[in-house]
């Protein structure tokens, strides 16, 4: 890339349109990309900020089938939710498109055709899982089974959500189709592959030319290239009925692989935005291309997409891929399937007017180099102790003191003390300090340096005490508030990439315009005689009740969506083994607690042909007085055993859930005591 950058192409990973955006997406991709784009605009740079919804693939079909809807209904609904919520949180895309648009279909098909005509794709007949009951080939996500790595029983055919291992459907133990529940069979099908194995040399050269990338990105790429057998050819087509049709005569019923068409969405969105001028941002050497993504997308943006662009030819490859790690929630991995998530659109409804609070907290806790955790308690603490008590407090004190002593007019400064000069110099140096962090994609550090300016302002006011000086030395008090007002004006500028709503409000209160970044390094941003107004507090305290409600909402939503966890099946037995059990219907006649045994109840059970004494470990779940008259199932040929001095002559059959709760297995009420259960 040329050392002279004329323009920037900033992309944020396309959100998948089978559900809303949650705070993990926001922290991992959309906030850092927006902060960077806003910073570049404030620098006067020529750029485009590109995104859109990813609307193809098997997961869309799965969502549609689960809701009894058409895929188009699903993507239309979630495109609107995602677009509106990202807009309301202040993500400033130049274009937010959709991969279901005609311009994208044509762009992706033309791209595929170019690779096909160049001989860059390999046609292969392979065996793929087929659902014999549904009568169709099934995509990786439509297959579940036991993970060979951690033995989680509900791993998908492309990845285990429990341990994160990437899988192929044939890796699964005891696979089954999510369409019908049937055991899938392998059947031949034809697809077109990108020969990554033959391209690995070029890809490795590309990756190794970017050793300056974040260690988590560079390391993951090199592990893909160097581990095991290295890169393998990857199919760029799928057997599906929802997606972009493969533009070949002999490809009926096949669509482009979603990870082939999705990154091309950046290009088609640029075409939608700029028309014929799109090439300036994708083919010129004086362009800087930056992909903002989460760590689960690293392989696609750093290996597969660059390989596609190399084979096509004429494209500029990504210069930076500042991927973040995962954001966890209250100590647990965010799971959309289990509803363990904080959804952006719901946050905006519950915390109206607090868009910048979420932007601030997620930037401050961003998982830039390792997984990090979002908790509602930390959210509250950062709002109350940092935004309210430090930043908001300083700004409000300056505004109030200015109104009280000078009717909002910036006073004329007198002679500066060493403390004044130091404060003004630190203030003027802050933009360059923040810029250094942003240029290195260290957004947490940049935010900390911005907040450092607010801390400087608070300390300066507390040390100088203009409310005392106003009586004994009015000129000194005026100088102090002149300096404090400059710091306040600087905050209104450098806050803008991080907290645009609060920055705009503060600029309005100070009656100033947004400045170019390079113009913020002045020690005088507000001249004497300039009049400001007091707009009230920028931030407000968040109470315990509000946080408690959010925690309760999270737990309730997760519990409502929780999937039952099943105990592993025991070893297979023969029918003859089962017939050895003699299970009879019985009725509990009496029940009492066993002395010195918290868990045991002594039951007398009427079996019709006789009464039995049975000791059962159910005292934690039932009161003795509630049990007489209860029909139960009893194993009557279990060898007698003495428990805490009481002879037990059988066993009551119980059912136990994943939480360890017990209940009686149903015994037919209409059957007499002693009836055999077979």
VEXMIMI-738984 format. One record per residue (C-alpha): residue number from 1; residue in one letter; x, y, z. Coordinates in steps of 0.1 Angstrom, whole numbers, plus 5000, padded with zeros to 4 digits. Layout:
N
seq_type_c1_c2_c3
NUM_a_X_Y_Z
...
//
This chain:
678
seq_type_c1_c2_c3
1_x_5000_5000_5000
2_x_5012_5035_4992
3_x_5025_5055_5022
4_x_5001_5082_5012
5_x_4966_5072_5021
6_x_4939_5091_5000
7_x_4908_5073_5013
8_x_4897_5047_5038
9_x_4872_5018_5034
10_x_4859_5009_5068
11_x_4837_4977_5071
12_x_4819_4963_5101
13_x_4809_4927_5100
14_x_4775_4921_5085
15_x_4750_4912_5113
16_x_4731_4880_5106
17_x_4694_4887_5100
18_x_4680_4858_5121
19_x_4679_4878_5153
20_x_4685_4912_5169
21_x_4719_4927_5178
22_x_4732_4921_5213
23_x_4758_4939_5233
24_x_4785_4913_5224
25_x_4781_4923_5187
26_x_4782_4960_5197
27_x_4814_4957_5218
28_x_4831_4933_5194
29_x_4826_4951_5161
30_x_4802_4980_5157
31_x_4814_5004_5184
32_x_4851_5002_5176
33_x_4844_5006_5139
34_x_4821_5036_5146
35_x_4846_5053_5169
36_x_4873_5049_5143
37_x_4851_5062_5115
38_x_4840_5092_5135
39_x_4877_5099_5144
40_x_4887_5098_5107
41_x_4858_5121_5097
42_x_4869_5146_5125
43_x_4903_5144_5109
44_x_4889_5154_5075
45_x_4896_5120_5059
46_x_4878_5107_5029
47_x_4862_5075_5038
48_x_4832_5052_5035
49_x_4818_5032_5065
50_x_4800_5001_5051
51_x_4778_4975_5066
52_x_4744_4957_5060
53_x_4725_4926_5070
54_x_4737_4891_5060
55_x_4705_4874_5049
56_x_4713_4840_5035
57_x_4724_4807_5048
58_x_4710_4777_5067
59_x_4703_4795_5099
60_x_4677_4817_5082
61_x_4659_4786_5070
62_x_4660_4771_5105
63_x_4646_4802_5120
64_x_4618_4804_5093
65_x_4609_4767_5099
66_x_4608_4771_5136
67_x_4583_4800_5133
68_x_4563_4786_5104
69_x_4573_4816_5083
70_x_4591_4822_5050
71_x_4628_4832_5050
72_x_4619_4866_5035
73_x_4596_4874_5064
74_x_4625_4866_5088
75_x_4651_4888_5071
76_x_4627_4917_5066
77_x_4618_4917_5103
78_x_4653_4915_5116
79_x_4668_4939_5091
80_x_4645_4966_5104
81_x_4652_4958_5140
82_x_4690_4957_5135
83_x_4691_4988_5113
84_x_4670_5009_5137
85_x_4688_4998_5169
86_x_4723_5005_5154
87_x_4711_5039_5142
88_x_4696_5048_5176
89_x_4729_5039_5194
90_x_4747_5063_5170
91_x_4765_5039_5146
92_x_4772_5062_5117
93_x_4773_5040_5086
94_x_4774_5057_5052
95_x_4755_5027_5038
96_x_4736_4999_5055
97_x_4726_4975_5029
98_x_4711_4940_5026
99_x_4725_4909_5009
100_x_4690_4900_4996
101_x_4691_4931_4973
102_x_4693_4926_4936
103_x_4726_4946_4933
104_x_4742_4922_4957
105_x_4729_4890_4940
106_x_4743_4903_4907
107_x_4776_4913_4922
108_x_4781_4880_4940
109_x_4771_4859_4909
110_x_4794_4880_4887
111_x_4822_4874_4912
112_x_4816_4836_4912
113_x_4814_4835_4874
114_x_4847_4853_4871
115_x_4864_4827_4894
116_x_4847_4799_4875
117_x_4858_4812_4840
118_x_4894_4817_4853
119_x_4895_4781_4865
120_x_4899_4791_4901
121_x_4871_4768_4913
122_x_4873_4730_4915
123_x_4842_4710_4907
124_x_4839_4680_4930
125_x_4814_4652_4936
126_x_4814_4646_4974
127_x_4793_4628_4999
128_x_4771_4650_5020
129_x_4745_4642_5047
130_x_4709_4637_5033
131_x_4678_4636_5054
132_x_4659_4605_5041
133_x_4626_4616_5057
134_x_4627_4652_5046
135_x_4640_4642_5012
136_x_4668_4668_5010
137_x_4704_4675_5016
138_x_4710_4692_5049
139_x_4733_4720_5057
140_x_4759_4718_5085
141_x_4737_4737_5109
142_x_4708_4714_5103
143_x_4728_4685_5118
144_x_4734_4679_5155
145_x_4752_4652_5174
146_x_4777_4645_5201
147_x_4809_4666_5199
148_x_4840_4644_5196
149_x_4860_4669_5216
150_x_4839_4676_5247
151_x_4810_4652_5241
152_x_4784_4679_5244
153_x_4752_4662_5230
154_x_4739_4691_5209
155_x_4769_4702_5189
156_x_4762_4716_5154
157_x_4776_4702_5122
158_x_4800_4731_5118
159_x_4808_4740_5154
160_x_4803_4729_5190
161_x_4789_4759_5209
162_x_4799_4743_5242
163_x_4837_4741_5236
164_x_4840_4762_5204
165_x_4857_4734_5182
166_x_4852_4738_5145
167_x_4836_4707_5131
168_x_4825_4689_5099
169_x_4792_4671_5101
170_x_4809_4637_5097
171_x_4829_4644_5129
172_x_4797_4642_5150
173_x_4790_4611_5170
174_x_4754_4598_5164
175_x_4744_4627_5141
176_x_4707_4635_5135
177_x_4688_4658_5113
178_x_4672_4688_5129
179_x_4646_4688_5101
180_x_4630_4654_5110
181_x_4650_4639_5138
182_x_4661_4611_5114
183_x_4696_4597_5112
184_x_4711_4613_5081
185_x_4727_4592_5054
186_x_4756_4601_5031
187_x_4747_4608_4995
188_x_4767_4621_4965
189_x_4763_4657_4955
190_x_4783_4681_4933
191_x_4798_4714_4945
192_x_4824_4740_4935
193_x_4854_4744_4958
194_x_4879_4772_4964
195_x_4913_4754_4965
196_x_4927_4769_4996
197_x_4952_4741_4998
198_x_4968_4753_4965
199_x_4966_4789_4975
200_x_4981_4786_5010
201_x_5015_4799_4998
202_x_5000_4832_4986
203_x_4978_4835_5016
204_x_5007_4828_5040
205_x_5028_4855_5023
206_x_4999_4879_5027
207_x_4994_4871_5064
208_x_5031_4873_5071
209_x_5033_4907_5055
210_x_5010_4919_5084
211_x_5029_4908_5115
212_x_5019_4941_5130
213_x_4983_4929_5133
214_x_4969_4923_5167
215_x_4985_4891_5182
216_x_4951_4873_5185
217_x_4944_4879_5148
218_x_4979_4871_5135
219_x_4982_4841_5158
220_x_4949_4825_5148
221_x_4957_4830_5111
222_x_4991_4813_5114
223_x_4976_4784_5134
224_x_4951_4778_5105
225_x_4980_4778_5080
226_x_5005_4757_5100
227_x_4985_4733_5120
228_x_4976_4697_5109
229_x_4974_4694_5071
230_x_4971_4732_5067
231_x_4943_4747_5046
232_x_4919_4725_5027
233_x_4897_4732_4997
234_x_4864_4747_5008
235_x_4830_4744_4991
236_x_4817_4777_4979
237_x_4782_4763_4971
238_x_4754_4746_4991
239_x_4723_4726_4986
240_x_4697_4750_4998
241_x_4665_4767_4986
242_x_4672_4801_5002
243_x_4702_4821_4989
244_x_4718_4833_4958
245_x_4714_4808_4929
246_x_4747_4794_4916
247_x_4750_4810_4881
248_x_4757_4777_4862
249_x_4735_4756_4840
250_x_4741_4724_4859
251_x_4736_4739_4894
252_x_4699_4737_4899
253_x_4689_4737_4935
254_x_4723_4751_4946
255_x_4731_4785_4961
256_x_4763_4803_4970
257_x_4778_4795_5003
258_x_4768_4823_5027
259_x_4805_4830_5036
260_x_4812_4834_4999
261_x_4785_4859_4993
262_x_4785_4878_5027
263_x_4819_4895_5024
264_x_4811_4905_4988
265_x_4783_4924_5005
266_x_4808_4951_5014
267_x_4815_4956_4977
268_x_4779_4955_4966
269_x_4770_4980_4993
270_x_4797_5003_4981
271_x_4783_5000_4946
272_x_4749_5009_4960
273_x_4763_5040_4977
274_x_4787_5053_4950
275_x_4777_5037_4917
276_x_4807_5035_4893
277_x_4830_5053_4918
278_x_4830_5021_4940
279_x_4863_5010_4925
280_x_4881_5039_4941
281_x_4875_5023_4975
282_x_4882_4987_4965
283_x_4909_4986_4938
284_x_4932_5016_4944
285_x_4966_5012_4962
286_x_4962_5045_4980
287_x_4932_5032_4999
288_x_4934_5018_5034
289_x_4909_4989_5039
290_x_4900_4980_5075
291_x_4877_4952_5086
292_x_4862_4953_5121
293_x_4850_4919_5132
294_x_4847_4895_5161
295_x_4872_4866_5166
296_x_4848_4840_5152
297_x_4851_4858_5118
298_x_4889_4860_5116
299_x_4894_4830_5093
300_x_4868_4843_5068
301_x_4881_4879_5066
302_x_4918_4871_5068
303_x_4920_4839_5048
304_x_4889_4830_5027
305_x_4879_4865_5016
306_x_4915_4875_5007
307_x_4919_4843_4988
308_x_4887_4850_4968
309_x_4900_4886_4960
310_x_4934_4873_4950
311_x_4919_4848_4926
312_x_4895_4873_4911
313_x_4923_4899_4907
314_x_4922_4937_4908
315_x_4912_4941_4944
316_x_4930_4958_4973
317_x_4934_4934_5002
318_x_4927_4943_5039
319_x_4954_4964_5055
320_x_4941_4959_5091
321_x_4917_4935_5107
322_x_4914_4946_5143
323_x_4893_4918_5156
324_x_4881_4917_5192
325_x_4876_4886_5214
326_x_4842_4876_5229
327_x_4823_4896_5255
328_x_4807_4874_5281
329_x_4777_4883_5302
330_x_4775_4880_5340
331_x_4803_4854_5339
332_x_4787_4832_5312
333_x_4791_4831_5274
334_x_4764_4850_5256
335_x_4740_4825_5240
336_x_4713_4837_5216
337_x_4697_4802_5216
338_x_4693_4803_5254
339_x_4684_4840_5255
340_x_4714_4848_5277
341_x_4719_4882_5261
342_x_4713_4919_5265
343_x_4695_4929_5233
344_x_4704_4963_5220
345_x_4668_4973_5210
346_x_4655_4963_5244
347_x_4683_4983_5261
348_x_4673_5014_5241
349_x_4637_5010_5253
350_x_4647_5004_5290
351_x_4673_5031_5291
352_x_4659_5059_5270
353_x_4684_5088_5266
354_x_4714_5067_5279
355_x_4728_5056_5245
356_x_4762_5070_5255
357_x_4763_5052_5288
358_x_4762_5019_5269
359_x_4788_5031_5244
360_x_4811_5042_5272
361_x_4808_5010_5293
362_x_4812_4987_5263
363_x_4842_5006_5250
364_x_4857_5006_5285
365_x_4853_4968_5288
366_x_4859_4959_5252
367_x_4875_4925_5248
368_x_4904_4938_5227
369_x_4930_4912_5235
370_x_4911_4885_5255
371_x_4875_4877_5264
372_x_4860_4901_5289
373_x_4828_4903_5310
374_x_4799_4927_5310
375_x_4779_4928_5343
376_x_4750_4950_5352
377_x_4768_4959_5385
378_x_4798_4972_5366
379_x_4776_4991_5342
380_x_4760_5009_5372
381_x_4794_5016_5388
382_x_4809_5030_5357
383_x_4779_5052_5351
384_x_4777_5065_5387
385_x_4814_5066_5396
386_x_4828_5077_5363
387_x_4803_5094_5340
388_x_4783_5111_5367
389_x_4809_5117_5394
390_x_4839_5126_5372
391_x_4829_5137_5337
392_x_4794_5150_5343
393_x_4804_5165_5376
394_x_4832_5185_5361
395_x_4812_5198_5332
396_x_4783_5208_5355
397_x_4805_5226_5380
398_x_4821_5247_5353
399_x_4787_5256_5338
400_x_4772_5264_5372
401_x_4801_5285_5384
402_x_4802_5304_5351
403_x_4766_5312_5353
404_x_4768_5322_5390
405_x_4798_5345_5387
406_x_4799_5356_5351
407_x_4764_5351_5337
408_x_4779_5325_5314
409_x_4805_5348_5298
410_x_4841_5334_5296
411_x_4862_5357_5318
412_x_4894_5373_5307
413_x_4924_5354_5319
414_x_4951_5370_5341
415_x_4986_5358_5346
416_x_4989_5320_5344
417_x_5005_5301_5373
418_x_5025_5269_5367
419_x_4994_5249_5376
420_x_4974_5268_5349
421_x_5001_5262_5323
422_x_5004_5226_5331
423_x_4966_5221_5329
424_x_4964_5239_5295
425_x_4994_5220_5281
426_x_4979_5186_5291
427_x_4946_5197_5276
428_x_4962_5207_5243
429_x_4982_5174_5242
430_x_4952_5152_5248
431_x_4939_5150_5212
432_x_4973_5137_5199
433_x_4975_5112_5228
434_x_4940_5099_5220
435_x_4948_5098_5183
436_x_4979_5077_5189
437_x_4957_5051_5207
438_x_4930_5051_5180
439_x_4955_5048_5152
440_x_4967_5016_5169
441_x_4931_5003_5175
442_x_4935_5006_5213
443_x_4901_5020_5220
444_x_4900_5013_5257
445_x_4932_5032_5261
446_x_4919_5061_5240
447_x_4887_5063_5261
448_x_4908_5062_5293
449_x_4929_5091_5280
450_x_4897_5111_5272
451_x_4885_5104_5308
452_x_4919_5114_5321
453_x_4911_5149_5308
454_x_4879_5150_5329
455_x_4899_5138_5359
456_x_4924_5165_5353
457_x_4896_5191_5352
458_x_4881_5179_5384
459_x_4914_5179_5403
460_x_4923_5213_5389
461_x_4890_5228_5401
462_x_4893_5211_5435
463_x_4929_5223_5440
464_x_4923_5259_5428
465_x_4889_5265_5445
466_x_4876_5294_5425
467_x_4845_5296_5447
468_x_4869_5308_5475
469_x_4891_5329_5453
470_x_4862_5349_5439
471_x_4860_5370_5471
472_x_4896_5375_5479
473_x_4911_5375_5444
474_x_4884_5379_5416
475_x_4911_5381_5388
476_x_4925_5347_5399
477_x_4891_5332_5401
478_x_4884_5344_5365
479_x_4917_5328_5353
480_x_4908_5295_5370
481_x_4874_5294_5354
482_x_4889_5305_5320
483_x_4912_5274_5322
484_x_4884_5251_5334
485_x_4862_5263_5305
486_x_4890_5254_5280
487_x_4892_5219_5294
488_x_4854_5216_5292
489_x_4854_5227_5255
490_x_4882_5202_5248
491_x_4861_5174_5263
492_x_4832_5184_5240
493_x_4855_5178_5211
494_x_4874_5146_5221
495_x_4843_5129_5235
496_x_4827_5130_5200
497_x_4839_5096_5186
498_x_4831_5078_5218
499_x_4799_5095_5231
500_x_4785_5115_5202
501_x_4751_5124_5218
502_x_4767_5138_5249
503_x_4794_5156_5229
504_x_4768_5173_5207
505_x_4748_5183_5238
506_x_4779_5198_5254
507_x_4789_5216_5222
508_x_4754_5231_5221
509_x_4756_5242_5258
510_x_4790_5258_5251
511_x_4777_5272_5218
512_x_4806_5259_5198
513_x_4809_5239_5166
514_x_4826_5206_5161
515_x_4863_5212_5152
516_x_4886_5192_5131
517_x_4908_5170_5152
518_x_4940_5188_5143
519_x_4923_5221_5155
520_x_4917_5207_5190
521_x_4953_5210_5201
522_x_4949_5247_5209
523_x_4952_5260_5245
524_x_4924_5284_5237
525_x_4891_5269_5224
526_x_4868_5295_5240
527_x_4878_5332_5238
528_x_4871_5357_5266
529_x_4837_5372_5262
530_x_4821_5341_5246
531_x_4789_5332_5263
532_x_4778_5297_5272
533_x_4747_5283_5288
534_x_4740_5257_5315
535_x_4722_5227_5301
536_x_4719_5206_5333
537_x_4736_5173_5340
538_x_4750_5153_5311
539_x_4745_5120_5330
540_x_4722_5108_5358
541_x_4726_5082_5385
542_x_4713_5047_5379
543_x_4696_5033_5410
544_x_4699_4998_5425
545_x_4663_4991_5416
546_x_4669_4996_5379
547_x_4699_4973_5379
548_x_4680_4947_5399
549_x_4652_4947_5374
550_x_4677_4941_5345
551_x_4693_4912_5363
552_x_4658_4897_5370
553_x_4648_4902_5334
554_x_4680_4884_5322
555_x_4675_4855_5344
556_x_4638_4852_5336
557_x_4644_4854_5298
558_x_4671_4827_5301
559_x_4650_4804_5322
560_x_4620_4807_5298
561_x_4643_4797_5269
562_x_4664_4772_5288
563_x_4670_4739_5270
564_x_4667_4708_5293
565_x_4700_4691_5301
566_x_4698_4654_5299
567_x_4719_4628_5318
568_x_4740_4606_5296
569_x_4724_4573_5286
570_x_4735_4542_5305
571_x_4750_4512_5289
572_x_4727_4491_5267
573_x_4709_4461_5283
574_x_4691_4431_5269
575_x_4654_4426_5271
576_x_4661_4397_5295
577_x_4678_4422_5319
578_x_4647_4444_5320
579_x_4623_4414_5327
580_x_4642_4407_5359
581_x_4627_4438_5374
582_x_4593_4433_5392
583_x_4576_4467_5393
584_x_4542_4469_5409
585_x_4515_4496_5416
586_x_4513_4505_5453
587_x_4497_4531_5475
588_x_4515_4550_5503
589_x_4497_4543_5536
590_x_4519_4563_5560
591_x_4550_4584_5560
592_x_4574_4597_5587
593_x_4608_4611_5589
594_x_4637_4588_5598
595_x_4655_4600_5629
596_x_4689_4617_5624
597_x_4685_4615_5586
598_x_4675_4648_5569
599_x_4669_4632_5535
600_x_4651_4599_5544
601_x_4614_4592_5548
602_x_4601_4558_5561
603_x_4571_4548_5540
604_x_4545_4520_5545
605_x_4532_4510_5511
606_x_4502_4488_5503
607_x_4510_4464_5474
608_x_4477_4446_5476
609_x_4492_4412_5484
610_x_4511_4427_5513
611_x_4524_4459_5530
612_x_4560_4468_5527
613_x_4584_4491_5547
614_x_4604_4513_5523
615_x_4630_4539_5530
616_x_4632_4567_5503
617_x_4655_4597_5501
618_x_4627_4622_5493
619_x_4624_4641_5525
620_x_4637_4674_5509
621_x_4609_4673_5483
622_x_4578_4661_5502
623_x_4561_4666_5536
624_x_4552_4633_5553
625_x_4516_4644_5559
626_x_4510_4650_5522
627_x_4520_4615_5510
628_x_4493_4590_5523
629_x_4471_4580_5494
630_x_4497_4587_5467
631_x_4499_4560_5440
632_x_4535_4550_5433
633_x_4556_4525_5412
634_x_4576_4501_5433
635_x_4605_4478_5425
636_x_4595_4449_5448
637_x_4622_4423_5440
638_x_4651_4445_5452
639_x_4671_4428_5479
640_x_4661_4442_5514
641_x_4685_4467_5529
642_x_4687_4483_5564
643_x_4690_4522_5562
644_x_4696_4540_5595
645_x_4682_4511_5614
646_x_4650_4508_5593
647_x_4645_4478_5569
648_x_4638_4489_5534
649_x_4620_4462_5513
650_x_4619_4478_5478
651_x_4624_4511_5460
652_x_4600_4538_5449
653_x_4606_4549_5412
654_x_4612_4587_5409
655_x_4619_4611_5380
656_x_4648_4636_5384
657_x_4652_4668_5363
658_x_4685_4685_5354
659_x_4683_4706_5386
660_x_4680_4675_5408
661_x_4643_4679_5416
662_x_4624_4647_5423
663_x_4589_4636_5416
664_x_4570_4603_5415
665_x_4567_4585_5383
666_x_4531_4583_5374
667_x_4513_4551_5385
668_x_4479_4544_5369
669_x_4453_4554_5395
670_x_4426_4531_5381
671_x_4449_4500_5385
672_x_4447_4481_5418
673_x_4476_4478_5442
674_x_4499_4449_5431
675_x_4492_4454_5394
676_x_4524_4446_5374
677_x_4540_4475_5355
678_x_4556_4461_5323
//
